[in-house]
Structure formats: C-alpha cells, structure tokens
Amino acid sequence: MSNSTHTAATDQHSSAESGAESTDLAAGNLQERLMASGHERPEEDRCTICFDLIEFPVPEHSATNVCCMKKVCNGCILEARWRGMLDSCPFCRTKVPDNDESSLAMMQKRADKKDAEAIYQLGNAYRQGHFGMVKDVPRAIEMWTEAAELGSLDAHCRLGRRYFTGEGAEENKPRGIHHYQQAAMKGHEPSRCNLGAAEYGNGNRRLAVQHFMISAKMGHERTLNHIKVMFKEGDATKEQYAEALLGYRDAAEEMKSPQ
C-alpha cells in the first residue's frame, strides 16, 4: 500500500469515528434535555376559565367547544349550567351548534385561521368519522402534522403513536419517538408515559423509571402504578417509588377542582 493510499484510508477511518462520536454526543445531549425539561404541565392543560390544571385524563375532565376551541374543565361547565348557560359556550358565550354541519363549519373557520387545536380536532374527526365526515386516516395524519407544526402537543402524541405502532401509517419507530420527545420536553404527560413504555419495552429499565417518575409527579396515577410494579420487580428503588408517590400526591392535590 502506498503512503497516499494509507493516508486516505486513515483519514476515512478517522472521519467515520468522528461522525460516530458526533452522533453519540448529539444523542446524549438530547437525552439530557429530555430528562431536564418538561417537568411542568403545559398551559394548554389549564382550564381557560378558572386556570386550574385539569385532572387526568384531560378529555374526561374537560370539554372543548367548536366555537372558540378553548378547553374548559367540568367544574366550570357545571358552574355555568347552574347559572343558566345551558346552550352556550361557558368561555365565549357563543350558542353551541345543534347539528354536525354547523359544528364542522365553526371548527373549519378556526382551522382556516391556523388554530392548532382546531386543526388537531379536525384530524380527530377524520380519524373517527365524526360530524358526518368519512373516515380518512391519511387525511387525519396530514391534519395532525400541520397541527404539530403549529405547536399542538396532542398532535405530536397522535403522530407518535401512529408511527411507533404502524397503526394507520407505515411503521417508523424513530419518527414516532421523535414526536413523543418533542411533546414530552414541553410537559405533555401522555407522550412522556409513552417514552417510558418504549424504553421499558427495549429493556432500558433505568430510563423507563426516569420517564415514569416525571410523569407520576405531574399527577398521573397510571405511571405511579408502573413504578410500583417496577419496584416490586426490582427495577426501581424504594426511594424512587417514595419520591414518585409524594410527587403524585402533591400534583393530585393541585388538580382538585374547587367545584
């Protein structure tokens, strides 16, 4: 082998090693940011009337009307009904539509103004065939992608599930994990829990516990139970379970509605 050939081969090997090191460093930095951020729930998890954090699961303890796409907790909805607001939105006072056509028109109007929540909900409507629409999962994914680009954390989570599981889309686990990560770093609890489940499935118990602990401290009982099981299996320490339990109790207390 000539000196020039040997030098070229050495340079290529060094370049490959440098590239691998850069990739490992980037992955390490992402993991650090992932664990250091997203410990507080996002503002979109707060009721737009009382500003309290909404209990988990959020869709079961709140409603989003198509007129303004604002999330209102069940407590404030009940209070509005007591005050006689039976057919209008508790937030914007708009009369609630009584048919699919009007509901869809209101939602589309908000979507046309690039309202991320409206676009996300339109995606859900395409997926489920609501408001008289024909089920169209590919179109739903398009809508969720646009909503995610506009900042919808719920849309990121939907996309994460679709790509990670291959349900309604070509399976692409790294892409699914990416969407989960984007939402988790901004405080989206379901995405954080899904990351924990993914790490658990990959045998990375240490990372799984860390994700579940962050989620439990946000007030989600499901992930607290995951840690409890992992403690019994020897994958989580007694101190980790105790810390998660205390964090969960504090978060659950904060979510209690005054109504």
Sequence and secondary structure as in RCSB ss.txt:
>XXXX:A:sequence
MSNSTHTAATDQHSSAESGAESTDLAAGNLQERLMASGHERPEEDRCTICFDLIEFPVPEHSATNVCCMKKVCNG
CILEARWRGMLDSCPFCRTKVPDNDESSLAMMQKRADKKDAEAIYQLGNAYRQGHFGMVKDVPRAIEMWTEAAEL
GSLDAHCRLGRRYFTGEGAEENKPRGIHHYQQAAMKGHEPSRCNLGAAEYGNGNRRLAVQHFMISAKMGHERTLN
HIKVMFKEGDATKEQYAEALLGYRDAAEEMKSPQ
>XXXX:A:secstr
  HHHHHHHHHHHHHHHHHHHHHHHHHHHHHHHHHHS  S  GGGB TTT  B  SSGGGSEEE TTT  EEEHH
HHHHHHHTT SSB TTT  B   SHHHHHHHHHHHHHTT HHHHHHHHHHHHHT TT    HHHHHHHHHHHHHT
T HHHHHHHHHHHHHTSSS   HHHHHHHHHHHHTTT HHHHHHHHHHHHHTT HHHHHHHHHHHHTTT HHHHH
HHHHHHHHTSS HHHHHHHHHHHHHHHHHT    
